[in-house]
Amino acid sequence: MKTNLDPSTEQRFSSRWGFILSALGIAVGTGNIWRFPRIVAQNGSEDGAGTFIVIWIGFLFLWSIPLIIGEYALGRKYRRGVHGTFIYAIGKKFAWMGAFVAFVATAITFFYSVIVGWCIYYFLHMLFRPLPTTLESSMMIWDNYQSGGWPLLFHALAMGLGALVIWKGIRSIERVNKILIPSLLVIVILAVIRALTLEGAMEGVKYLFTPDWKQIGKPRIWMEALTQNAFDTGAGWGLFLTYAAYMKHKFGVVKNAFVTGIGNNLVSLMAAIMIFGTAFAVMQSEMSMSRAEILNVLKNSGPASTGLTFIWMPQLFARMFMGTPLSILFFLGLTFAGFSSLMAQLELPTRILIDVGMKRSRAIIVIIGISYLLGIPSARSLNFLSNQDFVWGLALMLSGAFVAFMLIKHGIRNLRINEIMKDKSDWRLGKWWEYVIRFIIPLAVIILLVWWLALAGGVEEWYNPFKAFSLMTCLVQWSLIITILLLLNKYLQWQTPSHKI
């Protein structure tokens, strides 16, 4: 019998602290600082955004944490990437399903690297150039960046740095995360403290946490809350499953899943407090904007919702005491956040190729090359990037459902008792977890998708697959990938070099 060709698969996280920080690196990314505040704003009403926050927190405990527990358990048990785990856990005929989960995470990586490139560029710009004081000067920075070859260059830089970190395997990923994540948390905390000291900041915080219960009947807010929590935490992506392949048994599953999920959501809330507090304080007092005007900026500013973070935040920092160092810290933190998640997203497909028998160095080169090329459309077009963010963000619902299906078919009770609960030092996992995986997650996906489909017919041009945020653009792209994977299912039923099924 052949042994695995790559020794990096035998590596393990050296400490629970290193594992937790690396897991937080998966969860804490630009989804917390760039995506979360603008999704909250887009789903808020004139009275407040608290309804979205409540639903979003609910999905943390009824979606994200249960899925993270399952990913940790199966990843640690089978020591495989996403695709291989599906095959070993529930059989070859479901190879296409594991491939779809892996594809969704990788499709997000294509445009995510572009966004990390934006962060690196803005950090360097804040470091060496003066802050913009007007909308025109801020837009000029953004337009000059987008109109040249900079997006392609910084997309390549982000991919290249990611490749360097994962080149040696999980040990180098762990070492980098031990620096990135504590630094990021310090930066976010400092930024929140400064934001809350601004006059008028509490108006923004009040808006953030004030619920408007009339929104509770809107399917869009539920779908956005679910997918944002999945985007935030990384639940259902297969990323935790991939890292768990390098997890020691003594680290436990349940405790780490709760720490990862709750820690991630706290970072998201701190980012929202910072941005909403800063926006309300500066726009209201310094720029004499009305509440309606502030909300319009928060909801609609810039293509791909780039305006809030990359166009308005530099202007707001320019009007604050110690604004320049704060802007440098903000974009450094944003870069750290994006990079920590990008490493995990690159490791996921790399591990799949390693499971097939490819050497790590070659697998990384293949993944980096493909990811760079398929990220070029997003680097060149913000409309394309917006579409991909929308389509594959919503596809995380399907990914989560497929992971839940794998857990159920594998034998969820047996997994809980014989794999998870055998760790005496871990928190006890009750039967509630089985009920959530078996009933709540599948039901949530069915209800939300049917609800969305039923109401989408009344949306203008819902049938146009080339419209960025239409129903049909999702259905066409999802169906295309699933059809291709189903046709290739026999080809996808490979056996890894180290085991036979």
C-alpha positions as CSV (number, residue, x, y, z in Angstrom):
1,M,0.0,0.0,0.0
2,K,1.3,3.4,-0.9
3,T,1.9,6.0,1.8
4,N,0.9,9.6,1.4
5,L,3.4,11.4,-0.9
6,D,3.4,14.6,1.2
7,P,4.8,14.7,4.7
8,S,2.9,18.0,5.5
9,T,-0.3,16.0,5.9
10,E,1.2,14.4,9.0
11,Q,1.8,17.8,10.6
12,R,-0.4,18.9,13.6
13,F,-1.0,22.2,15.3
14,S,1.6,22.4,18.0
15,S,-0.7,23.9,20.7
16,R,-4.3,24.6,21.4
17,W,-3.6,28.3,21.4
18,G,-2.1,28.1,17.9
19,F,-5.1,26.1,16.7
20,I,-7.6,28.6,18.2
21,L,-5.8,31.5,16.7
22,S,-5.6,29.8,13.3
23,A,-9.3,28.9,13.5
24,L,-10.1,32.5,14.4
25,G,-8.0,33.4,11.3
26,I,-10.5,31.5,9.2
27,A,-13.5,33.2,10.8
28,V,-12.1,36.8,11.3
29,G,-11.6,38.4,7.9
30,T,-12.8,41.2,5.7
31,G,-16.2,39.6,6.1
32,N,-16.2,41.1,9.6
33,I,-14.8,44.6,8.8
34,W,-15.6,45.2,5.2
35,R,-18.7,43.1,4.5
36,F,-20.6,42.9,7.9
37,P,-21.2,46.7,8.5
38,R,-22.4,47.3,4.9
39,I,-24.7,44.2,5.0
40,V,-26.1,45.5,8.3
41,A,-26.7,48.9,6.8
42,Q,-28.4,47.5,3.7
43,N,-30.8,45.5,5.9
44,G,-31.6,48.3,8.4
45,S,-34.6,50.5,8.2
46,E,-34.9,54.2,9.0
47,D,-35.6,53.2,12.6
48,G,-32.7,50.8,13.2
49,A,-30.7,47.8,12.2
50,G,-31.3,45.7,15.4
51,T,-33.7,43.2,13.8
52,F,-30.9,42.0,11.5
53,I,-28.5,41.8,14.5
54,V,-31.0,39.6,16.4
55,I,-31.5,37.2,13.5
56,W,-27.8,37.1,12.8
57,I,-27.0,36.2,16.4
58,G,-29.7,33.5,16.3
59,F,-28.1,31.9,13.3
60,L,-24.8,31.8,15.1
61,F,-26.2,29.2,17.5
62,L,-28.7,27.5,15.1
63,W,-26.4,27.3,12.1
64,S,-22.7,28.3,12.4
65,I,-21.6,26.8,15.7
66,P,-23.4,23.4,15.1
67,L,-21.8,23.2,11.6
68,I,-18.4,24.1,12.9
69,I,-18.6,21.3,15.5
70,G,-19.5,18.9,12.8
71,E,-16.6,20.1,10.5
72,Y,-14.1,19.8,13.4
73,A,-15.3,16.3,14.3
74,L,-15.2,14.8,10.8
75,G,-12.0,16.7,9.8
76,R,-10.2,15.3,12.8
77,K,-11.6,11.8,12.3
78,Y,-10.7,11.4,8.6
79,R,-7.7,13.7,8.2
80,R,-8.8,14.6,4.7
81,G,-9.7,17.7,2.7
82,V,-13.3,18.5,2.0
83,H,-13.8,16.3,-1.0
84,G,-12.0,13.3,0.5
85,T,-14.0,13.6,3.7
86,F,-17.3,13.4,1.8
87,I,-16.1,10.3,0.0
88,Y,-14.8,8.6,3.2
89,A,-17.7,9.7,5.4
90,I,-20.7,8.9,3.1
91,G,-19.5,7.2,0.0
92,K,-18.2,7.8,-3.6
93,K,-21.5,8.7,-5.1
94,F,-21.6,11.9,-3.1
95,A,-18.2,13.0,-4.4
96,W,-19.9,15.8,-6.4
97,M,-21.4,17.2,-3.2
98,G,-18.0,17.5,-1.5
99,A,-16.6,19.0,-4.7
100,F,-19.4,21.6,-4.7
101,V,-18.7,22.7,-1.1
102,A,-15.0,23.0,-2.1
103,F,-15.9,24.9,-5.2
104,V,-18.0,27.5,-3.4
105,A,-15.2,28.3,-1.0
106,T,-12.7,28.5,-3.8
107,A,-15.0,30.7,-6.0
108,I,-15.2,33.1,-3.1
109,T,-11.3,33.0,-2.9
110,F,-11.1,34.2,-6.6
111,F,-12.6,37.6,-5.7
112,Y,-11.6,37.6,-2.0
113,S,-7.9,37.9,-3.0
114,V,-8.9,41.0,-5.0
115,I,-10.4,42.6,-1.9
116,V,-7.3,41.7,0.2
117,G,-5.3,43.5,-2.6
118,W,-7.4,46.6,-2.0
119,C,-6.6,46.5,1.7
120,I,-2.9,46.2,1.1
121,Y,-3.0,49.1,-1.3
122,Y,-4.9,51.4,1.0
123,F,-2.6,50.5,3.9
124,L,0.4,51.6,1.9
125,H,-1.4,54.7,0.7
126,M,-2.4,55.7,4.2
127,L,1.2,55.1,5.3
128,F,2.9,57.3,2.7
129,R,0.2,59.8,1.4
130,P,-2.0,62.4,3.1
131,L,-5.6,61.5,3.9
132,P,-8.3,62.7,1.5
133,T,-10.4,65.5,2.9
134,T,-13.2,65.6,0.3
135,L,-15.4,63.1,-1.5
136,E,-13.7,64.1,-4.8
137,S,-10.2,63.5,-3.5
138,S,-11.2,60.2,-1.9
139,M,-12.9,59.1,-5.1
140,M,-9.7,60.1,-7.1
141,I,-7.7,57.6,-5.0
142,W,-10.2,54.8,-5.7
143,D,-10.6,55.6,-9.4
144,N,-6.9,55.9,-10.0
145,Y,-6.4,52.5,-8.4
146,Q,-9.2,50.8,-10.3
147,S,-8.4,52.4,-13.7
148,G,-4.9,51.2,-13.9
149,G,-3.2,47.8,-13.5
150,W,-3.0,48.1,-9.7
151,P,-5.9,45.6,-9.0
152,L,-4.1,42.9,-11.0
153,L,-0.8,43.6,-9.3
154,F,-2.2,43.6,-5.8
155,H,-4.3,40.6,-6.5
156,A,-1.1,38.8,-7.5
157,L,0.7,40.1,-4.4
158,A,-2.1,38.8,-2.1
159,M,-2.0,35.4,-3.8
160,G,1.8,35.3,-3.7
161,L,2.0,36.1,0.0
162,G,-0.7,33.5,0.7
163,A,1.4,30.9,-1.2
164,L,4.5,31.7,0.8
165,V,2.7,31.2,4.1
166,I,1.1,27.8,3.2
167,W,4.2,26.5,1.4
168,K,5.5,24.7,4.4
169,G,2.1,23.5,5.7
170,I,0.1,24.0,8.8
171,R,3.1,24.9,11.0
172,S,3.9,28.0,9.1
173,I,0.2,28.9,9.0
174,E,0.1,28.6,12.8
175,R,3.2,30.8,13.3
176,V,1.8,33.6,11.1
177,N,-1.6,33.5,12.8
178,K,0.0,33.8,16.2
179,I,1.2,37.2,15.0
180,L,-1.7,38.3,12.8
181,I,-4.7,37.6,15.1
182,P,-3.6,39.1,18.4
183,S,-2.4,42.2,16.4
184,L,-5.7,42.4,14.6
185,L,-7.7,42.2,17.9
186,V,-5.5,45.0,19.5
187,I,-6.1,47.2,16.4
188,V,-9.9,46.6,16.4
189,I,-10.2,47.3,20.2
190,L,-8.2,50.6,19.9
191,A,-10.3,51.7,16.9
192,V,-13.5,50.9,18.8
193,I,-12.4,52.9,21.9
194,R,-11.5,55.9,19.7
195,A,-14.8,55.7,17.8
196,L,-16.8,55.7,21.0
197,T,-15.0,58.8,22.3
198,L,-16.3,60.8,19.3
199,E,-19.2,63.2,20.0
200,G,-22.3,61.8,18.5
201,A,-20.9,58.2,18.1
202,M,-23.6,56.8,20.4
203,E,-26.3,57.8,17.9
204,G,-24.7,55.3,15.5
205,V,-24.4,52.6,18.1
206,K,-28.1,53.3,19.1
207,Y,-29.2,52.9,15.5
208,L,-27.1,49.7,15.1
209,F,-28.9,47.9,18.0
210,T,-32.4,49.4,17.7
211,P,-34.7,46.7,16.2
212,D,-37.6,47.5,13.8
213,W,-39.8,44.5,14.2
214,K,-41.8,45.3,11.1
215,Q,-38.8,43.8,9.1
216,I,-39.2,40.4,10.6
217,G,-41.5,39.2,7.8
218,K,-39.0,40.0,5.0
219,P,-37.3,36.9,3.6
220,R,-34.3,38.9,2.4
221,I,-33.3,39.9,5.9
222,W,-33.3,36.3,7.0
223,M,-31.3,35.1,4.0
224,E,-28.8,37.9,4.4
225,A,-28.4,37.2,8.1
226,L,-27.8,33.5,7.6
227,T,-25.4,33.9,4.7
228,Q,-23.6,36.8,6.5
229,N,-23.1,34.6,9.6
230,A,-21.8,31.8,7.4
231,F,-19.6,34.3,5.6
232,D,-18.5,35.7,8.9
233,T,-17.7,32.5,10.7
234,G,-16.7,30.3,7.7
235,A,-19.3,27.7,8.7
236,G,-20.1,25.3,5.9
237,W,-17.2,26.3,3.8
238,G,-15.2,23.3,4.6
239,L,-12.4,25.5,6.0
240,F,-12.7,24.2,9.6
241,L,-12.9,20.7,8.2
242,T,-9.6,21.3,6.4
243,Y,-7.8,22.7,9.5
244,A,-9.2,20.0,11.7
245,A,-7.3,17.5,9.6
246,Y,-4.2,18.9,11.5
247,M,-5.9,19.0,14.9
248,K,-4.8,17.0,17.9
249,H,-7.5,15.0,19.7
250,K,-6.7,16.6,23.0
251,F,-7.7,20.1,21.7
252,G,-11.4,19.1,21.9
253,V,-14.2,20.1,19.4
254,V,-17.1,21.7,21.2
255,K,-15.2,24.2,23.3
256,N,-13.2,25.4,20.2
257,A,-16.3,25.7,18.1
258,F,-18.0,28.0,20.6
259,V,-14.8,30.1,21.1
260,T,-14.3,30.4,17.3
261,G,-18.0,31.3,16.6
262,I,-18.6,33.7,19.4
263,G,-15.1,35.3,19.1
264,N,-15.7,35.9,15.4
265,N,-19.1,37.5,16.0
266,L,-17.7,39.8,18.7
267,V,-15.1,41.1,16.2
268,S,-17.9,41.7,13.7
269,L,-20.0,43.7,16.3
270,M,-16.9,45.7,17.3
271,A,-16.2,46.5,13.6
272,A,-19.8,47.6,13.2
273,I,-19.7,49.8,16.4
274,M,-16.5,51.4,15.1
275,I,-17.8,52.2,11.6
276,F,-21.4,53.2,12.6
277,G,-20.1,55.3,15.5
278,T,-17.5,57.0,13.4
279,A,-19.9,57.6,10.5
280,F,-22.6,59.1,12.6
281,A,-20.3,61.2,14.7
282,V,-18.3,62.7,11.8
283,M,-21.0,63.0,9.2
284,Q,-23.5,64.6,11.6
285,S,-21.2,67.0,13.5
286,E,-18.5,67.8,11.0
287,M,-20.4,67.4,7.7
288,S,-23.9,68.5,8.9
289,M,-25.5,65.5,7.3
290,S,-29.0,64.4,8.3
291,R,-29.7,60.9,9.5
292,A,-31.3,60.0,6.2
293,E,-28.2,61.1,4.3
294,I,-25.9,59.2,6.7
295,L,-28.0,56.0,6.1
296,N,-27.9,56.5,2.4
297,V,-24.0,56.6,2.5
298,L,-23.9,53.6,4.7
299,K,-26.3,51.6,2.5
300,N,-25.5,52.7,-1.0
301,S,-22.0,54.2,-1.2
302,G,-19.9,53.0,-4.1
303,P,-19.9,50.0,-6.5
304,A,-19.6,46.6,-4.8
305,S,-20.4,48.5,-1.5
306,T,-16.8,49.7,-1.5
307,G,-17.7,53.2,-0.7
308,L,-18.2,52.8,3.1
309,T,-14.8,51.3,3.8
310,F,-12.5,52.6,1.0
311,I,-14.1,56.0,0.1
312,W,-15.7,57.3,3.2
313,M,-13.6,55.9,6.1
314,P,-10.4,57.8,4.9
315,Q,-12.4,61.0,4.8
316,L,-13.8,60.4,8.3
317,F,-10.3,59.7,9.7
318,A,-9.1,63.0,8.1
319,R,-11.6,64.8,10.4
320,M,-10.5,63.1,13.6
321,F,-7.8,63.9,16.0
322,M,-4.9,61.4,15.4
323,G,-6.7,60.4,12.2
324,T,-3.6,59.5,10.2
325,P,-2.2,56.9,12.6
326,L,-5.8,55.5,13.1
327,S,-6.3,55.2,9.4
328,I,-3.0,53.3,9.1
329,L,-4.0,51.0,11.9
330,F,-7.5,50.5,10.4
331,F,-6.2,49.4,7.0
332,L,-3.4,47.3,8.5
333,G,-6.0,45.5,10.6
334,L,-8.2,45.1,7.5
335,T,-5.2,43.6,5.7
336,F,-4.4,41.2,8.5
337,A,-8.0,40.1,8.7
338,G,-8.2,39.4,5.0
339,F,-4.9,37.7,4.8
340,S,-5.6,35.3,7.8
341,S,-8.8,34.1,6.0
342,L,-7.1,33.9,2.6
343,M,-4.5,31.5,3.9
344,A,-7.2,29.1,4.9
345,Q,-9.1,29.5,1.6
346,L,-5.9,28.6,-0.3
347,E,-5.1,25.7,2.0
348,L,-8.5,24.1,1.3
349,P,-8.1,23.3,-2.4
350,T,-4.4,22.7,-1.9
351,R,-5.1,20.0,0.6
352,I,-7.6,18.4,-1.9
353,L,-4.8,18.1,-4.5
354,I,-2.4,16.7,-1.9
355,D,-5.0,14.1,-1.0
356,V,-5.0,12.9,-4.6
357,G,-1.2,12.5,-4.4
358,M,0.2,15.7,-5.7
359,K,3.2,17.2,-3.9
360,R,2.4,20.3,-1.8
361,S,4.7,22.6,-3.8
362,R,3.1,21.6,-7.1
363,A,-0.4,21.8,-5.6
364,I,0.1,25.3,-4.4
365,I,1.4,26.5,-7.8
366,V,-1.6,25.0,-9.5
367,I,-4.1,26.5,-7.1
368,I,-2.4,29.9,-7.1
369,G,-2.3,30.0,-10.9
370,I,-5.9,29.0,-11.3
371,S,-7.2,31.3,-8.6
372,Y,-5.3,34.2,-10.0
373,L,-6.6,33.7,-13.5
374,L,-10.2,33.2,-12.4
375,G,-9.9,36.3,-10.1
376,I,-9.0,38.6,-13.0
377,P,-12.6,39.3,-14.0
378,S,-13.3,40.5,-10.4
379,A,-10.1,42.6,-10.4
380,R,-11.2,44.3,-13.7
381,S,-14.9,44.7,-13.0
382,L,-16.5,45.7,-9.7
383,N,-19.9,44.7,-11.1
384,F,-18.6,41.2,-11.7
385,L,-17.1,41.1,-8.2
386,S,-20.5,42.2,-6.8
387,N,-22.2,39.5,-8.7
388,Q,-19.8,36.8,-7.5
389,D,-20.1,38.0,-3.9
390,F,-23.9,37.8,-4.1
391,V,-24.1,34.4,-5.9
392,W,-21.5,32.5,-3.9
393,G,-22.4,34.2,-0.6
394,L,-25.9,32.8,-1.0
395,A,-24.5,29.5,-2.1
396,L,-23.1,29.1,1.4
397,M,-26.7,28.0,2.3
398,L,-26.4,25.1,0.0
399,S,-22.9,24.3,1.3
400,G,-24.1,24.3,4.8
401,A,-27.0,22.0,3.9
402,F,-24.6,19.6,2.2
403,V,-22.3,19.5,5.2
404,A,-25.4,18.9,7.4
405,F,-26.5,16.1,5.0
406,M,-23.0,14.5,5.3
407,L,-23.2,14.6,9.1
408,I,-26.7,13.0,9.1
409,K,-25.9,10.3,6.6
410,H,-22.6,9.5,8.4
411,G,-24.5,8.9,11.6
412,I,-24.9,12.0,13.7
413,R,-25.6,10.2,17.0
414,N,-22.7,7.9,16.7
415,L,-20.4,10.9,15.8
416,R,-21.5,12.8,18.9
417,I,-21.1,9.9,21.3
418,N,-18.0,8.1,19.9
419,E,-16.0,10.9,18.4
420,I,-16.9,14.2,20.1
421,M,-17.8,13.1,23.6
422,K,-14.9,10.8,24.1
423,D,-12.8,14.0,24.9
424,K,-13.2,14.2,28.7
425,S,-11.6,17.6,28.9
426,D,-14.1,19.0,26.3
427,W,-17.5,20.5,27.0
428,R,-20.3,18.1,27.0
429,L,-22.4,18.1,23.8
430,G,-26.1,17.5,24.3
431,K,-28.7,16.0,22.0
432,W,-29.7,19.6,21.0
433,W,-26.9,19.4,18.5
434,E,-28.4,16.4,16.7
435,Y,-31.8,18.1,16.5
436,V,-30.2,21.3,15.0
437,I,-28.3,19.4,12.4
438,R,-31.0,16.9,11.6
439,F,-34.0,19.3,11.5
440,I,-33.3,23.0,11.9
441,I,-30.6,23.5,9.3
442,P,-32.3,21.6,6.5
443,L,-35.7,23.2,7.3
444,A,-34.1,26.7,7.4
445,V,-32.6,26.2,3.9
446,I,-35.8,24.8,2.4
447,I,-38.0,27.6,3.9
448,L,-35.7,30.4,3.0
449,L,-35.0,29.2,-0.5
450,V,-38.7,28.6,-1.2
451,W,-39.6,32.0,0.4
452,W,-37.0,33.7,-1.7
453,L,-38.1,31.9,-4.9
454,A,-41.8,32.7,-4.3
455,L,-41.1,36.4,-3.8
456,A,-38.3,36.9,-6.4
457,G,-40.8,36.6,-9.3
458,G,-42.1,40.1,-8.4
459,V,-38.6,41.7,-8.5
460,E,-37.7,43.6,-11.7
461,E,-35.8,41.5,-14.2
462,W,-35.6,38.5,-11.8
463,Y,-35.4,36.3,-14.9
464,N,-32.2,38.0,-16.3
465,P,-29.1,35.9,-15.5
466,F,-26.9,38.9,-16.5
467,K,-28.3,41.2,-13.8
468,A,-26.0,41.3,-10.9
469,F,-28.5,40.6,-8.1
470,S,-31.2,38.7,-9.8
471,L,-32.7,35.3,-8.9
472,M,-31.7,33.8,-12.2
473,T,-28.1,34.7,-11.9
474,C,-27.9,32.5,-8.8
475,L,-29.9,29.7,-10.3
476,V,-27.9,29.6,-13.5
477,Q,-24.5,29.6,-11.9
478,W,-25.4,27.1,-9.2
479,S,-27.0,24.8,-11.7
480,L,-24.1,25.0,-14.1
481,I,-21.6,24.0,-11.5
482,I,-23.8,21.2,-10.0
483,T,-24.5,19.8,-13.4
484,I,-20.8,19.7,-14.4
485,L,-19.9,18.1,-11.1
486,L,-22.7,15.5,-11.4
487,L,-21.5,14.6,-14.9
488,L,-17.9,14.3,-13.6
489,N,-18.9,12.4,-10.5
490,K,-17.3,9.1,-11.5
491,Y,-14.1,11.0,-12.3
492,L,-14.3,12.7,-8.9
493,Q,-14.4,9.3,-7.1
494,W,-10.7,9.1,-6.8
495,Q,-9.0,7.1,-4.1
496,T,-6.2,8.8,-2.0
497,P,-2.8,7.2,-2.1
498,S,-2.8,6.4,1.6
499,H,-6.1,4.6,1.9
500,K,-8.7,2.5,0.1
501,I,-12.4,2.9,0.6
